[in-house]
Structure formats: structure tokens, C-alpha cells
């Protein structure tokens, strides 16, 4: 079983009121020591790695401004992840370290150089969470009016990844000589121009950075559309997914593994990891008390604003007590609403209630219980070929990680389905062990 920790360089993860909790480190989000501490905790728990989700804008869909998302912070992406990962690399020895970088805005040369540098700094533990971006406001921050047409974004991303792969291989493994006696630094015959030219992407190369320990970083991705799944079948080594139940997890798992096989890839070359929101207690009642208190910190209105951001439409003009089923949505996507309704027994849910539900976990399945109960849940899905492990999203940071590592991880180790030591030197080696 494989675990990846979920991180955001901001005050909250998925729960929009978690930063208000006395045990939260959410107000310390500008301090690199916060992230170093999280990395040490996850390495103690023998996690494969962690990744930073990142979006390149302050959300301002709700009401046409960012007031709702600044007055009460929901998901906010406030620091640049690669620089934090460099700090975390120095605080750990085994943990994989993944940053989100958008193919829409970063040139392949920049991505390739940044990731190769992180791979060197970490001794072979770098990973790239490949995203195509979905928000025109991000594009406007980079001087564009809008994103590329949706249907072309993954075609463009394919070119970016291909160009990066060529750049990462522009130095042969033995190109560095470092012969002081004879005054030979590198063998020029083993460093090559790339001269990559596609429909959208062009780069001469070679990369300035010598070949890194993994050659290329581990490639992570979260696409679930038809085109996103095809991209994953070719490239993804870690696949982050949100699936509401076991049956859908199994369907998704089978689909991705079959796409991998069509590209000549072995099943262990991609770890499929659904996200789960974990709240652990010594007893079930204690766990539920923790969950109830955390839920009391949620802002319903902020939850509605965050649904606006996710759907790409302004919900500020809708009455909060209007049932979702009565709302005529003609733009954006109703997917968030439909998912909330599927997960709820209240089919007459209002917009306010939907905002509350979204504020608790942003549609991530929440597992509340004892270490044994959580281990049972994970073991069942793992052994039912619904997943290869999980992206662990604790409601509370860092306490949620500490409790998971100190109580659930030992239970899984006792059952023989989770490592007791790291088997490999690099992130990729641990993922495939």
C-alpha cells in the first residue's frame, strides 16, 4: 500500500474552518519550518511522498471579487511550492517531493531545469504534478486573455512532457567526468542538443543541468476526463483521484490499468491513489466528537463561494436557502452539486447546506473512526483492486498527520500490507517496490 500526503501552501487543506482550530498550524503558513515539520512526520510514517496542490490565482468568482475568499480563507495557494520542497528535501532523506507546475504557463525548459535541480537537491526524490490548468483568471495573470481551447490542452501537455523528457536526457549518465588531474570537467560528446519542435512547443537545449539521479522526476497527475485518463495511461506514475465509493474506485482502477497496458506499461508503473479525509480517535465516539467540533468551524457562505470557484460561475445571486434541485445552472458545470447530492441522503438540500458540506471536505470521502476502523476501510479497498493506496488528506494539520502516522500506520504494518522501512533510494524505486 502506498501513501502520498496532501499539502497546500496556505492556511487550510480541504476543511475551510480548520485554520481556526487550536491544534492547527494554519496561521503559520509563511514559515518554512511548518512544511519541514510536516515532511518529517510523513517520513516517520514511511509515506512514499507528498505533493503540493497549486493554483495560480486568488479566486474571485463569487460576487466578482476575492472578498469572500480573503475574509475567511478556504483553499488558498499562497507560496510557491518548489522553494518549499527544497527546504523539505534538506529536512528528510527518503520522502518523495512533488510540486504542481502547469503546462499552460511554464515553458518546458523552465520545468525541466527546475525539476532536475530539485531531483539533485533531494538525491532523487523529485516529482512533477502535471496540470493543464482550468481557470482563465490564471491565464490572465500570465498575460493571456484565456486558456487554450479545452480539447487541445492535453495535446499541448503531451508536447510539453515530451520536450521535458528530451531535455532531461540531453546529458548522458556519464557525461560528467570531474577529472581534476587532467582538467576535464565533462565530456562534450555526451551532451546533446535537443532541437525539439512540435505544434506548440519548441526548445533547442541541451539542458544546463546535468542528468539527475532519477533522470526524470516521477510524473503525477489527476485528470479524470476521457482525455485526462488517456494521458494518465501513457505518462502517470502516481494518479490522484476523487471517487465517491468503492464501485467507482474499482471501475476507475480497471480503466486506467487497461490504458497503461495499451501503452506497454506494467501495472506497478502507476500507483492509483484516491483521496481520503481522515479523522482518527481512540474510540469511535471520540473520533465523531472531533469531527463534529471541526464541522462547527465551517463557514457555509465560504463553502458556497468555493463551489462558485470550482464550477466557474458566480452563485452570489442565488438565495442560500434555495434547494439545489430548483437551481437552473446554464453555465459552468453542475458536477459539484450532483456529487454532493449523490453523497447525501438529503435530496432537497439547499445551497447553504451544500456550502456547508463542501466546506467540510470539498467532496473528498471522509473516514471517521478508530485506527482499526480506518485500517479496515483501507485494507478492503486495497485488496479489492480499487486502489494501490491513498492520498491522505487530514482535516487538521499537523495533528491529523501525527495521529495517522502514530496509530493507523502501525495497524497497517501489523497486518503486513504496509512497509516498515523504505526499500529504495529514489521516489520511483519506493513507488514500484
C-alpha positions in Angstrom: 0.0 0.0 0.0 1.3 3.5 -0.9 0.6 6.8 0.7 1.0 10.3 -0.5 0.4 13.3 1.8 -1.7 16.2 0.5 -0.4 19.7 1.1 -1.3 23.3 0.2 0.9 26.3 0.9 -1.9 28.1 2.7 -4.0 28.1 5.9 -6.3 25.1 5.1 -6.2 21.8 3.2 -9.8 20.8 2.4 -11.7 22.0 5.5 -12.4 25.7 5.3 -12.5 26.2 9.1 -9.6 24.1 10.1 -7.2 27.1 10.5 -9.4 28.3 13.4 -8.8 25.1 15.5 -6.4 25.4 18.4 -4.3 22.5 17.2 -3.9 23.9 13.6 -0.7 25.2 12.2 -2.7 27.1 9.6 -1.7 30.6 10.7 2.0 29.6 10.4 1.7 29.1 6.6 4.5 31.6 5.8 7.1 29.8 7.9 9.1 27.1 6.1 9.5 25.3 9.4 5.8 24.3 9.2 6.4 22.4 6.0 9.7 20.9 7.2 7.8 19.5 10.2 5.1 18.0 8.1 7.7 16.3 5.9 9.4 14.8 8.9 6.1 13.4 10.2 5.3 11.8 6.8 8.8 10.3 6.6 8.3 8.9 10.1 5.2 7.2 8.7 7.1 5.8 5.7 4.9 7.7 3.2 6.1 7.4 -0.4 5.8 11.2 -0.7 3.8 14.4 -0.5 2.6 16.8 -3.1 1.6 20.5 -3.2 -1.6 21.3 -5.0 -1.2 24.8 -6.5 -3.5 27.2 -8.4 -2.1 30.4 -9.9 -4.7 32.9 -8.8 -6.7 34.3 -5.9 -10.2 33.1 -6.5 -12.7 35.8 -7.3 -15.7 34.1 -9.0 -18.1 34.6 -6.1 -19.5 38.1 -6.3 -17.0 39.1 -8.9 -14.2 39.8 -6.4 -12.0 38.0 -3.9 -13.5 39.4 -0.7 -15.2 36.1 0.3 -12.0 34.1 -0.2 -9.9 36.6 1.8 -12.2 37.4 4.7 -12.3 33.7 5.6 -9.6 31.6 4.0 -10.7 28.4 2.2 -8.3 26.8 -0.3 -5.6 29.5 -0.9 -2.3 28.8 -2.6 0.0 31.5 -1.2 3.6 30.3 -1.6 5.5 28.9 -4.5 5.8 25.1 -3.8 9.2 24.3 -5.4 11.1 26.6 -3.0 9.3 24.9 0.0 10.2 21.5 -1.3 13.8 22.5 -1.4 13.6 23.2 2.3 11.7 19.9 2.9 14.3 18.0 1.0 17.0 19.1 3.4 14.9 18.0 6.4 14.3 14.5 5.0 16.1 11.5 3.4 13.5 9.3 1.8 10.2 11.2 1.2 9.2 11.9 -2.4 8.6 15.6 -3.1 6.1 16.7 -5.7 5.2 20.2 -7.0 2.4 21.2 -9.3 3.5 23.0 -12.4 1.1 24.0 -15.2 1.9 23.1 -18.8 -0.3 26.1 -19.8 2.1 28.7 -18.4 5.6 27.2 -17.8 7.9 26.5 -20.8 9.4 23.0 -20.9 12.9 24.4 -20.4 11.9 26.0 -17.1 10.0 23.0 -15.9 12.9 20.6 -16.8 15.6 22.7 -15.2 13.5 23.3 -12.0 12.7 19.6 -11.6 16.2 18.4 -12.4 17.5 20.8 -9.8 15.1 19.5 -7.1 16.0 16.0 -8.0 19.7 16.8 -7.4 18.9 18.6 -4.2 16.8 15.7 -2.8 19.0 12.9 -4.1 16.4 11.5 -6.5 13.1 12.3 -4.8 11.5 14.9 -7.1 8.1 14.6 -8.7 6.0 16.8 -11.0 2.3 17.0 -10.7 1.3 17.8 -14.3 -1.7 20.0 -14.7 -3.2 21.8 -17.7 -5.0 24.5 -15.6 -8.7 25.2 -15.8 -9.2 28.9 -14.9 -9.0 31.8 -17.3 -8.0 34.0 -14.3 -4.8 32.1 -14.1 -4.2 32.8 -17.8 -4.7 36.5 -17.2 -2.0 36.5 -14.6 0.4 35.3 -17.3 -0.7 38.0 -19.8 -3.2 35.8 -21.7 -6.9 36.5 -22.2 -7.9 32.9 -21.8 -6.7 29.4 -21.7 -6.3 27.2 -24.8 -9.4 25.5 -26.0 -10.3 22.7 -23.6 -10.0 19.9 -26.2 -6.4 20.9 -27.0 -5.0 21.3 -23.5 -3.9 17.7 -23.1 -2.4 17.6 -26.7 -0.3 20.7 -25.7 0.6 19.0 -22.4 1.8 15.9 -24.2 4.2 18.1 -26.2 5.5 19.8 -23.0 6.2 16.4 -21.3 7.9 15.1 -24.5 10.1 18.2 -24.6 10.9 17.9 -21.0 11.8 14.2 -21.4 14.2 15.1 -24.2 15.8 17.9 -22.1 16.3 15.6 -19.1 18.1 13.2 -21.3 20.3 15.8 -23.1 23.2 14.8 -20.8 24.3 11.2 -20.9 24.6 9.5 -17.5 28.4 9.5 -17.6 28.8 13.0 -19.2 30.3 14.5 -16.0 33.9 13.5 -15.8 35.2 15.7 -13.0 38.8 14.7 -13.6 40.8 17.3 -11.8 44.2 15.8 -12.6 43.7 16.0 -16.3 41.4 19.1 -16.2 38.3 17.5 -17.8 35.0 18.6 -16.3 32.6 17.0 -18.8 32.7 15.0 -22.0 31.2 17.3 -24.7 30.4 14.3 -26.9 28.0 13.2 -24.2 25.9 16.4 -24.0 23.4 16.8 -26.9 21.2 19.4 -28.5 17.5 18.6 -28.3 16.1 20.6 -31.2 12.6 19.7 -30.2 9.8 21.3 -32.3 6.2 20.4 -32.1 2.9 22.2 -32.9 3.1 24.5 -29.9 6.5 23.8 -28.2 10.0 24.5 -29.3 13.3 24.2 -27.4 16.9 23.9 -28.6 18.6 22.5 -25.5 20.7 21.0 -24.1 19.6 21.5 -20.5 22.2 23.3 -18.4 21.6 20.9 -15.5 23.4 17.5 -15.7 21.3 14.4 -15.7 19.7 14.0 -12.2 19.5 10.8 -10.1 16.1 9.7 -11.5 16.8 11.2 -15.0 13.2 12.5 -15.0 11.0 13.2 -11.9 8.1 11.0 -11.0 5.1 12.2 -13.0 1.9 12.7 -11.1 -1.5 13.6 -12.5 -5.1 14.0 -11.5 -7.1 14.0 -14.8 -10.3 12.1 -14.8 -11.8 13.1 -18.1 -11.6 10.8 -21.1 -8.6 12.7 -22.4 -7.1 13.0 -19.0 -7.3 9.3 -18.5 -5.6 8.6 -21.8 -2.8 11.0 -20.8 -2.5 9.1 -17.5 -2.3 5.8 -19.2 0.7 7.0 -21.1 2.5 9.1 -18.5 1.3 9.0 -14.9 3.3 7.2 -12.2 1.1 8.5 -9.4 -2.6 9.2 -10.2 -4.5 11.3 -7.7 -8.3 10.8 -8.0 -11.5 11.7 -6.2 -14.0 8.8 -6.3 -17.1 8.7 -4.1 -17.4 4.9 -3.4 -15.8 1.5 -3.8 -17.6 0.6 -7.1 -16.5 3.8 -8.8 -12.9 3.3 -7.5 -12.8 -0.2 -9.0 -14.2 1.0 -12.3 -11.6 3.8 -12.5 -8.8 1.5 -11.4 -9.6 -1.1 -14.1 -9.9 1.6 -16.8 -6.5 3.2 -16.0 -4.7 -0.1 -15.7 -6.1 -1.2 -19.1 -5.0 2.1 -20.7 -1.5 1.6 -19.3 -1.3 -1.9 -20.8 -2.2 -0.4 -24.2 0.9 1.8 -23.9 3.0 -1.2 -23.0 3.3 -0.3 -19.3 3.3 -2.7 -16.4 0.6 -2.3 -13.7 3.1 -1.3 -11.0 4.3 1.7 -13.1 1.4 3.8 -11.8 0.0 3.9 -8.3 -3.7 4.9 -8.4 -4.5 6.7 -5.2 -7.9 8.0 -4.3 -8.0 10.8 -1.7 -9.5 10.2 1.7 -10.1 12.7 4.5 -9.1 11.0 7.8 -10.2 11.8 11.4 -8.8 9.4 14.0 -10.0 8.9 17.6 -9.1 6.4 20.3 -12.8 5.3 20.2 -15.4 5.9 17.5 -17.3 8.3 19.7 -14.2 10.4 20.3 -13.5 10.5 16.6 -17.1 11.6 15.9 -16.8 14.3 18.6 -13.6 15.6 16.9 -15.4 15.6 13.6 -18.4 17.4 15.0 -16.3 20.1 16.6 -14.4 20.6 13.4 -17.6 20.8 11.4 -18.9 23.5 13.7 -16.0 25.7 12.5 -17.1 25.6 8.9 -18.3 28.7 7.1 -21.4 27.9 4.9 -21.0 31.1 2.9 -17.4 30.4 2.2 -18.3 26.9 1.1 -20.8 28.4 -1.4 -18.0 30.8 -2.6 -15.7 27.8 -3.1 -18.4 25.9 -5.1 -18.5 29.0 -7.3 -14.8 28.7 -7.8 -15.0 25.0 -8.6 -17.9 25.4 -11.1 -16.6 28.6 -12.6 -19.9 30.5 -12.2 -21.0 33.2 -9.8 -23.5 31.9 -7.2 -23.7 35.1 -5.3 -27.1 36.0 -6.8 -28.8 32.8 -5.7 -30.8 32.6 -2.4 -28.8 30.5 0.2 -32.0 28.6 1.2 -33.0 27.6 -2.4 -32.9 23.8 -3.0 -30.2 22.7 -5.4 -32.7 20.8 -7.5 -34.6 24.0 -8.2 -31.5 25.9 -9.4 -31.2 26.4 -13.1 -27.5 26.3 -13.9 -26.9 27.2 -17.6 -23.1 27.9 -17.4 -20.2 26.1 -15.9 -20.8 22.6 -14.6 -23.3 21.1 -12.1 -20.8 18.4 -11.3 -20.1 19.6 -7.8 -23.8 19.9 -6.9 -24.5 16.5 -8.4 -21.7 14.9 -6.4 -22.9 16.5 -3.2 -26.4 15.3 -3.8 -25.3 11.7 -4.5 -23.3 11.6 -1.3 -26.2 13.0 0.8 -29.4 11.4 1.9 -31.0 14.9 1.8 -32.2 15.2 -1.8 -33.8 18.5 -1.0 -30.5 20.1 0.0 -30.3 23.9 -0.1 -27.4 25.9 -1.4 -26.5 26.8 2.2 -26.4 23.1 3.1 -24.3 22.3 0.0 -21.9 25.1 1.0 -21.6 23.5 4.5 -21.0 20.1 3.0 -18.4 21.4 0.6 -16.7 23.3 3.4 -16.2 20.2 5.4 -14.1 18.2 2.9 -14.6 19.5 -0.7 -16.1 16.2 -1.8 -13.3 14.1 -0.5 -14.7 10.9 1.2 -14.3 11.4 5.0 -13.4 8.4 7.1 -14.0 8.9 10.8 -13.2 6.3 13.4 -10.6 4.3 15.3 -7.3 3.2 13.8 -8.7 -0.3 13.4 -11.8 1.1 11.6 -9.7 3.2 9.2 -7.3 0.3 8.6 -10.3 -1.9 7.8 -11.6 0.6 5.3 -8.2 1.0 3.6 -7.4 -2.8 3.5 -10.8 -3.6 2.0 -10.3 -1.1 -0.9 -6.7 -2.1 -1.4 -7.4 -5.8 -1.5 -10.5 -5.3 -3.7 -8.4 -3.7 -6.5 -10.0 -0.4 -6.0 -6.6 1.4 -5.5 -2.9 1.0 -4.8 -3.1 3.1 -1.7 -4.3 6.6 -0.8 -3.7 10.3 -0.9 -4.1 11.1 2.8 -5.9 14.4 3.4 -6.0 15.2 7.1 -8.7 17.6 8.1 -6.3 19.2 10.6 -2.6 19.9 10.1 -0.3 18.8 11.6 -2.3 16.9 14.2 -4.1 14.8 11.7 -0.9 13.6 10.1 0.6 12.8 13.5 -2.4 10.8 14.6 -2.5 8.8 11.4 1.2 8.1 11.5 1.3 7.1 15.1 -1.9 4.9 15.1 -3.2 3.9 11.7 0.2 3.2 10.1 1.3 0.7 12.9 -2.0 -1.1 12.5 -1.5 -1.5 8.7 2.1 -2.6 9.4 0.9 -5.3 11.8 -1.4 -6.6 9.1 1.5 -6.9 6.7 0.1 -4.6 4.0 2.3 -1.5 4.6 6.1 -1.1 4.6 8.1 -0.9 7.8 11.2 0.5 6.0 11.9 2.2 2.8 13.0 -0.3 0.2 14.5 2.1 -2.4 16.8 5.1 -2.7 14.6 7.2 -5.0 11.0 8.2 -5.1 10.4 6.0 -8.2 12.1 3.0 -6.6 9.8 3.2 -3.5 6.7 3.6 -5.6 7.5 0.4 -7.5 8.6 -1.7 -4.5 
